[in-house]
Amino acid sequence: MSRPVKRSLTLKGHRTSVSLEDEFWVAFREIADEKDMPINVLAAEIDASRDLDAGLASAIRLYVLQHYKSAT
C-alpha cells in the first residue's frame, strides 16, 4: 500500500485537502464515476454525513470500504 498523498477537493465552494493512499483515491474516483457524479459532490455528501469526530479522509476511507463490502 502506498503512503498517503494530499489531494485537493472543493466542498461547498471552499478548497480543502485530504490525505489518501493512491488505492483509496482510485477507488473513490471509481465510485464517483459509477454514481455518475463529480468527485467533489460525492465528497460533500460524505462530509455532510460524517461524524464530526472523524476526519474527512477517514470518512472517505470508511465510505470506500463500506461500498465494496456491500457489493459482495
C-alpha positions in Angstrom: 0.0 0.0 0.0 1.2 3.5 -0.8 1.8 6.4 1.5 -1.0 9.0 1.8 -0.8 11.8 -0.7 -2.5 15.2 -0.2 -5.4 15.7 -2.7 -7.4 18.8 -3.2 -11.2 18.9 -3.2 -13.8 21.7 -3.3 -16.6 21.4 -0.7 -19.4 24.0 -0.8 -17.2 26.4 -2.7 -14.2 26.1 -0.4 -11.0 24.3 -1.2 -9.8 21.6 1.2 -7.4 18.8 1.1 -7.4 15.2 2.2 -4.5 12.8 2.5 -5.4 9.4 0.9 -3.4 6.5 -0.3 -3.4 6.0 -4.1 -5.5 2.9 -3.7 -8.3 4.7 -1.8 -8.2 7.7 -4.1 -8.6 5.5 -7.2 -11.4 3.5 -5.6 -13.1 6.8 -4.5 -12.9 8.1 -8.1 -14.3 4.8 -9.4 -17.3 5.1 -7.1 -18.0 8.6 -8.1 -17.8 7.5 -11.8 -20.2 4.6 -11.0 -22.6 7.0 -9.4 -22.2 9.4 -12.4 -21.3 12.3 -10.1 -18.4 14.6 -9.7 -15.9 13.6 -7.0 -16.4 16.9 -5.2 -20.2 16.2 -4.9 -19.6 12.7 -3.5 -17.0 14.2 -1.1 -19.6 16.8 0.0 -22.2 14.1 0.7 -19.7 12.1 2.8 -18.6 15.3 4.6 -22.2 16.2 5.4 -23.0 12.7 6.8 -19.7 12.0 8.7 -19.3 12.1 12.5 -17.6 15.3 13.4 -15.1 13.4 15.5 -13.9 11.7 12.3 -11.7 13.4 9.7 -12.8 13.7 6.1 -10.0 11.4 4.9 -11.1 8.7 7.4 -14.7 9.1 6.4 -13.8 8.7 2.7 -11.8 5.5 3.5 -14.7 4.1 5.5 -17.2 5.0 2.7 -15.0 3.2 0.2 -14.7 0.2 2.4 -18.5 0.1 3.0 -19.2 0.5 -0.7 -17.1 -2.6 -1.6 -18.3 -4.6 1.4 -21.9 -4.1 0.4 -21.1 -5.0 -3.2 -20.3 -8.6 -2.2 
